[in-house]
Amino acid sequence: MKAFNLVFVVLFIIFAALQYNDPDPYVWMPIYLYGALICWLAYKGELKPILVFIGIAVYAAYAVYLFVAPDGVLSWIKDHNAENIAETMKAEKPWIEDAREFFGLAILITVLIINYIHIRKRLSKSV
């Protein structure tokens, strides 16, 4: 688990840095940096379950919004035939930007759930 978390600390910091040129870096840089913080605390063995739960709840709420937004993931799938979201890094189409952001949140949620399961198992063994 230590290697897993160290890898995601680095990846989430890189993801946050790449948001610098994004139209809304003030939203996405903190999102990825919070994921990096969670992984760093897990790496050090200092992670509290409530911090993971808060991250999952916030990320999931935003993911649901991006899924159903007018130019969100549903629109990308239904109205735009799930066109390639990696074709170009310029997000000129809002449904592509929302789909990319949705999948970024999906990665964050997955990593946080893995950490949550691990920390709950560790805490239940120590009781």
C-alpha positions as CSV (number, residue, x, y, z in Angstrom):
1,M,0.0,0.0,0.0
2,K,2.9,2.4,0.7
3,A,4.1,2.1,-3.0
4,F,0.5,2.5,-4.2
5,N,0.1,5.7,-2.2
6,L,3.5,7.1,-3.1
7,V,2.8,6.6,-6.8
8,F,-0.5,8.5,-6.5
9,V,1.0,11.3,-4.4
10,V,3.3,12.0,-7.4
11,L,0.6,11.5,-10.0
12,F,-1.9,13.7,-8.3
13,I,0.7,16.5,-7.9
14,I,1.5,16.2,-11.6
15,F,-2.2,16.3,-12.4
16,A,-2.6,19.4,-10.2
17,A,0.3,21.1,-12.0
18,L,-1.2,20.3,-15.4
19,Q,-4.3,22.2,-14.4
20,Y,-2.4,25.4,-14.4
21,N,-3.5,26.1,-18.0
22,D,-7.1,24.8,-17.5
23,P,-10.0,27.2,-17.7
24,D,-10.8,26.5,-14.0
25,P,-7.5,25.7,-12.2
26,Y,-8.8,27.2,-9.0
27,V,-11.2,24.2,-8.9
28,W,-9.1,21.4,-10.2
29,M,-5.7,22.1,-8.5
30,P,-7.2,21.8,-5.0
31,I,-9.2,18.7,-6.0
32,Y,-6.0,16.9,-7.1
33,L,-3.9,18.2,-4.3
34,Y,-6.5,16.9,-1.7
35,G,-6.1,13.5,-3.4
36,A,-2.3,13.8,-3.0
37,L,-2.7,14.8,0.6
38,I,-4.9,11.8,1.3
39,C,-2.4,9.5,-0.3
40,W,0.5,11.2,1.6
41,L,-1.2,10.7,4.9
42,A,-2.0,7.1,4.0
43,Y,1.7,6.6,3.1
44,K,2.8,8.0,6.4
45,G,0.2,5.9,8.3
46,E,-1.6,9.0,9.6
47,L,-4.8,8.9,7.6
48,K,-8.1,9.4,9.4
49,P,-11.1,7.7,7.8
50,I,-13.2,10.9,8.0
51,L,-10.8,12.7,5.6
52,V,-11.2,9.9,3.0
53,F,-15.0,9.9,3.5
54,I,-15.2,13.7,3.0
55,G,-13.1,13.4,-0.2
56,I,-15.2,10.6,-1.6
57,A,-18.5,12.4,-0.8
58,V,-17.3,15.7,-2.4
59,Y,-15.8,14.0,-5.5
60,A,-18.9,11.8,-6.0
61,A,-21.3,14.7,-5.7
62,Y,-19.2,16.6,-8.4
63,A,-19.0,13.5,-10.5
64,V,-22.8,13.1,-10.5
65,Y,-23.2,16.8,-11.5
66,L,-20.7,16.3,-14.4
67,F,-22.5,13.2,-15.5
68,V,-25.9,14.9,-15.8
69,A,-24.9,18.5,-16.7
70,P,-26.2,19.8,-20.0
71,D,-22.8,19.3,-21.7
72,G,-21.8,16.4,-19.4
73,V,-21.0,12.8,-19.7
74,L,-24.6,11.8,-20.7
75,S,-24.5,14.4,-23.5
76,W,-21.0,13.1,-24.6
77,I,-22.4,9.6,-24.8
78,K,-25.8,10.2,-26.3
79,D,-25.5,13.4,-28.4
80,H,-21.9,13.1,-29.4
81,N,-21.4,9.4,-29.8
82,A,-18.7,9.2,-27.1
83,E,-16.2,10.9,-29.4
84,N,-12.6,10.5,-28.6
85,I,-11.7,12.5,-25.5
86,A,-7.9,12.1,-26.0
87,E,-7.8,13.2,-29.6
88,T,-6.4,16.7,-28.8
89,M,-5.6,18.2,-25.4
90,K,-7.4,21.4,-26.4
91,A,-10.8,21.1,-24.8
92,E,-12.8,23.1,-27.3
93,K,-15.9,21.1,-26.8
94,P,-17.5,21.4,-23.3
95,W,-18.8,17.8,-23.3
96,I,-15.2,16.6,-23.8
97,E,-13.9,18.7,-21.0
98,D,-16.7,17.5,-18.7
99,A,-16.1,13.9,-19.6
100,R,-12.4,14.3,-18.9
101,E,-13.1,15.9,-15.6
102,F,-15.6,13.1,-14.7
103,F,-12.9,10.4,-15.4
104,G,-10.4,12.4,-13.3
105,L,-12.9,12.3,-10.4
106,A,-13.4,8.6,-11.1
107,I,-9.7,8.0,-10.6
108,L,-9.7,10.0,-7.4
109,I,-12.7,8.2,-6.0
110,T,-11.2,4.8,-6.8
111,V,-8.0,5.6,-5.1
112,L,-9.8,7.0,-2.1
113,I,-12.1,4.0,-1.8
114,I,-9.1,1.7,-1.9
115,N,-7.5,3.7,0.9
116,Y,-10.7,3.7,2.9
117,I,-11.1,0.0,2.6
118,H,-7.5,-0.5,3.7
119,I,-7.7,1.9,6.6
120,R,-10.9,0.3,7.9
121,K,-9.4,-3.2,7.7
122,R,-6.3,-1.9,9.6
123,L,-8.4,-0.2,12.2
124,S,-10.6,-3.2,12.8
125,K,-7.5,-5.4,13.3
126,S,-6.1,-3.1,15.9
127,V,-9.3,-3.2,18.1
